[in-house]
Amino acid sequence: MTTVTVVDYGGGNVRSLCAALERCGAEVTVSSDPTVVSASDRLMLAGQGAAGTTMRALEATGLAEALREAAARRIPLLGVCVGLQVLFERSEEDDCACLGLLQGSVQRIDGAERLPHLGWNDIEPLAEHPLTIDLPTVAYFAHSYAVTADVPSALAVTGIDAATIASVVGGGSVAGVQFHPERSSEGGRQFLQRFLAWDGIA
């Protein structure tokens, strides 16, 4: 059975993600202990709310450094929604430095007719990768910020009105999804199963 540690920094949709992972057959641990996180074999960083609040919590608890250490060990790490956004170098939201695990910055979505953007959107593969095998699909989004489709790590893209964003990103053993797999029905389940089978190699 695949084991995964969901990082608990005091915010995010931890409970629903755990339930979705368990439905996929994973053994799930929830931890706010940096020692546990840095030693885990597979990690998920959930996210809801603002990038600045998330980063302050991660830095204050030592979890930010634990995540960087895990990434340096090439442990599979998946960020979800704001969890994806803080994988990058900087976010325009709260003008804050992030984890710096992926190159690029997060911006307010330019071209969306309404923000926050809520709803179902198509996800189209941009690159071959173990996490994009089941694409295209549709998934549920809830956000106002994103990385643009031209970031080096973009693996899949999504059109939102006049905007195109990177909806799946990956670099090394670090990956992220802007959508919520736990709320995305069959497409979300398939993606989580791919993540649980992924060895962290593109």
C-alpha positions, 0 to 999 in steps of 0.5 A: 500500500502506498503511504502519503503524508499530508502536510498540516500547516493549520489551513487547507482542505486536509480532511477532504484530500485525505478521504480522496486519497484513502478511496484510492487505496493510500495509507494517509498520515497527517502531520505538522511535524517538520521531522516527519515531513522531511522523512516522508516517502511521499508528500501532499501540500493542500491549500486554501486561502492566501499565499501569504498566510500559507507561507507565514505558517509554513516558515514559522513552523519549520515546515517550509524547510522540511518541504525543501529538504524532502524535495532535495531528496527527490521525494514525490511532492504534490501541491494542490491549489494554493499548495501549487502556488507556493511551490514557485518563487514568488506570489503576487498575492500578498507580494510574498516569497514562496518555497522556490521549488519551481521557477516562476511567479504566481499572478492574479488571473488576467483575462477571467471574466469573474474572480474568484474563478469557480467551476469546471474546466478542461485540462489539456496535456502540454507535455508527456509525463507520468502525471498527464497520462489520463489527460485531457479531463475536466476538473473543478477549480476555485481560485483567483491566482495562477501561474501562466501557461508559459512557465517552464514546468507547465505540464497541462493547461486550462483556458479560463475565458481569455486567460490560459493558465498552467493547471498541472506543473512539474519539475523533478520530483515536485508537482502541483495541480491548480484544480481540486482533485478531491472535488473533481469526480473521476478525473480527480480520482485518476490523477490521484492514482497517478500521483500515488504510483509516481516515483518522482521521475519525469 
